[in-house]
């Protein structure tokens, strides 16, 4: 479930729950109105609980496997796996059997596997 749908479900469920007392405040409800209000409140509580316990959809799953070799020269950067600057993203990252990475020269960098650097 996306975060937007989860938020919408919680807001709607809260509105349903809060609107239930209006039946009692607007006059003398009969038995049918009381039953309807009770069912409405119950449905709202169930929807709220369901929305609260839903996991939000994760981000993309990054995977690198059996990559080739790479060389970073003269300040260059080479990553023979997955690069996630600053660790951004909510999905998983996986790297396996990544290729050889070599850094040559000042300021160069090389990473095999997962790079969380900036």
Buried (B, 14 or more C-beta within 10 A) or exposed (E): EEEEEBEEBBEBBBEBBEEBEEBEEEEEBEEEBEEBBEEBBEBBBEBBEBBEEBEEEEEEEBEBEEBEEBBBEEEBBBBBBBBBEEEEBEEEBEBEEBBEBBBEEEEBBBBBBBBBEE
